Amino acid sequence: MASGSAYYSVVTVQHRGVRLGPPYRVDGCIATSDRFSVRTMALFIGIIMCELAALTLATSMVIQRYALSTLPGEEGWLLRKIGHNGVWGIGMLVYVLGNVFYVIGLWWTPLALASALVATLLVFNTILSHEFLGSVVTTHDVQGNGLILLAVCIIAAFGPTPTANEGQYMPDELV
């Protein structure tokens, strides 16, 4: 190549077939920092989806417990309107939605990290049941939730970080 001429290639950054940004014009090859930023962004999306799954699953459990534990005469407007079975069914639909978020999170996050993050649903469940159902939170509840959060932090810090397709290569990459 003559001096002064530049060789450029256009690269589209993808993760499992999902386009993550506009085509990038790079000098010859993709820089390591570009690959790192794509992995970081994928991991961040996975973490957000897993935490959203944990919050949604905890919410569904509180809704279902509300439907099953409320005595006649103590019902709120929602229970009077659609009944105990209807509220429980709404809780079940929210539970399914939480599992959809978890599956999406698994696509972007390693299994060990996703499982640890979804374990925080116990913390969310404690907070939501205290706020909406009036459950009493004991010292043991706080200590147990603190232990869970500590374990999640340890697993997040020292757990595996590659995604599921890390060891898979396209045929043209093997040449």
C-alpha positions in Angstrom: 0.0 0.0 0.0 1.4 3.4 -0.9 2.3 5.9 1.7 -0.5 8.3 2.4 -3.3 6.0 1.3 -5.5 4.5 4.0 -7.1 1.2 4.2 -10.5 1.3 5.9 -13.1 -1.3 6.5 -16.7 -0.9 7.7 -17.6 -3.1 10.6 -21.0 -3.6 12.2 -20.7 -4.7 15.8 -23.1 -7.5 16.6 -23.8 -9.7 19.6 -25.7 -12.9 18.7 -27.1 -11.4 15.6 -28.4 -8.2 17.3 -26.8 -5.0 15.9 -25.4 -3.0 18.8 -24.6 0.2 17.0 -23.9 1.9 13.7 -21.3 0.6 11.4 -17.8 1.6 12.5 -15.1 2.7 10.2 -11.9 1.4 11.5 -8.3 1.4 10.5 -7.6 -2.1 9.2 -9.1 -4.1 12.2 -11.3 -3.8 15.2 -9.4 -2.4 18.2 -9.5 -4.4 21.5 -11.3 -1.6 23.2 -14.2 -1.8 20.7 -14.6 -5.5 21.5 -14.4 -4.8 25.2 -17.0 -2.1 25.0 -19.4 -4.4 23.2 -18.9 -7.1 25.8 -19.4 -4.5 28.6 -22.5 -3.2 27.0 -23.9 -6.8 26.6 -23.1 -7.6 30.2 -24.7 -4.3 31.4 -27.9 -5.2 29.4 -27.9 -8.6 31.0 -27.5 -7.3 34.5 -30.4 -4.8 34.0 -32.6 -7.5 32.6 -31.8 -9.9 35.5 -32.5 -7.3 38.1 -35.7 -6.3 36.3 -36.6 -10.0 36.4 -35.9 -10.2 40.1 -38.1 -7.2 40.8 -40.9 -8.4 38.6 -40.8 -11.9 40.2 -40.9 -10.4 43.7 -43.8 -8.2 42.7 -45.8 -11.2 41.4 -45.2 -13.1 44.6 -46.5 -10.2 46.6 -49.6 -9.8 44.4 -50.3 -13.5 44.7 -49.9 -13.5 48.5 -52.2 -10.5 48.7 -54.8 -12.3 46.7 -54.6 -15.5 48.9 -54.1 -13.9 52.4 -56.7 -11.2 52.4 -59.7 -12.0 54.5 -63.3 -11.2 53.5 -64.2 -7.7 54.7 -60.5 -6.5 54.4 -60.4 -6.4 50.6 -59.2 -3.4 48.7 -61.0 -2.1 45.6 -59.1 -4.5 43.2 -60.2 -7.6 45.1 -63.8 -6.4 45.3 -63.7 -5.6 41.5 -62.1 -8.8 40.1 -62.0 -11.2 43.0 -59.3 -13.3 44.6 -58.8 -15.6 41.7 -58.5 -12.7 39.3 -55.9 -10.9 41.3 -54.0 -14.2 41.7 -54.1 -14.6 37.9 -52.7 -11.1 37.4 -49.9 -12.1 39.8 -49.3 -15.2 37.7 -49.1 -13.1 34.5 -46.6 -10.8 36.2 -44.6 -14.0 37.2 -44.5 -15.1 33.5 -43.3 -11.6 32.5 -40.5 -11.8 35.1 -39.4 -15.1 33.6 -39.3 -13.6 30.2 -37.0 -10.9 31.5 -34.8 -13.6 33.1 -34.5 -15.5 29.8 -33.5 -12.2 28.0 -31.0 -11.6 30.8 -29.6 -15.1 30.3 -28.9 -14.3 26.7 -26.6 -11.4 27.6 -25.1 -12.6 30.9 -23.2 -15.7 32.1 -25.4 -18.2 33.9 -23.5 -17.9 37.2 -23.9 -14.1 37.3 -27.6 -14.2 36.2 -28.5 -16.8 38.9 -26.8 -14.7 41.5 -28.5 -11.5 40.4 -32.0 -13.1 40.4 -31.4 -14.3 43.9 -31.9 -10.7 44.9 -35.6 -11.2 44.5 -35.6 -12.3 48.1 -34.5 -8.8 49.1 -37.1 -7.2 46.8 -39.8 -9.6 48.2 -38.9 -8.5 51.8 -39.1 -4.8 50.9 -42.3 -5.1 48.9 -44.2 -7.3 51.3 -43.3 -4.9 54.2 -44.5 -1.9 52.2 -47.6 -3.3 50.6 -48.7 -6.2 52.9 -47.5 -4.8 56.2 -45.2 -7.8 56.9 -42.9 -7.4 59.9 -39.2 -7.4 59.0 -37.1 -9.0 61.7 -33.4 -8.7 62.4 -32.9 -12.2 61.0 -34.6 -11.0 57.7 -32.2 -8.1 57.4 -29.2 -10.3 58.3 -30.2 -13.0 55.8 -30.8 -10.4 53.0 -27.4 -8.8 53.8 -25.8 -12.2 53.5 -27.5 -12.8 50.1 -26.3 -9.4 48.8 -22.8 -10.1 50.0 -22.8 -13.4 48.2 -24.2 -11.8 45.0 -21.3 -9.2 45.1 -18.7 -12.0 45.6 -20.1 -14.0 42.7 -20.3 -10.9 40.5 -16.7 -10.0 41.3 -15.2 -13.4 40.9 -17.6 -15.3 38.7 -17.1 -16.1 35.0 -17.7 -13.2 32.6 -17.8 -14.7 29.1 -21.1 -15.1 27.4 -22.5 -18.4 26.2 -21.2 -18.0 22.6 -17.7 -17.0 23.6 -16.1 -20.2 22.4 -18.1 -20.4 19.1 -16.5 -19.1 15.9 -17.8 -18.5 12.4 -16.1 -20.6 9.7 -14.4 -17.5 8.2 -12.8 -16.8 11.6 -11.1 -20.2 11.7 -9.1 -19.6 8.5 
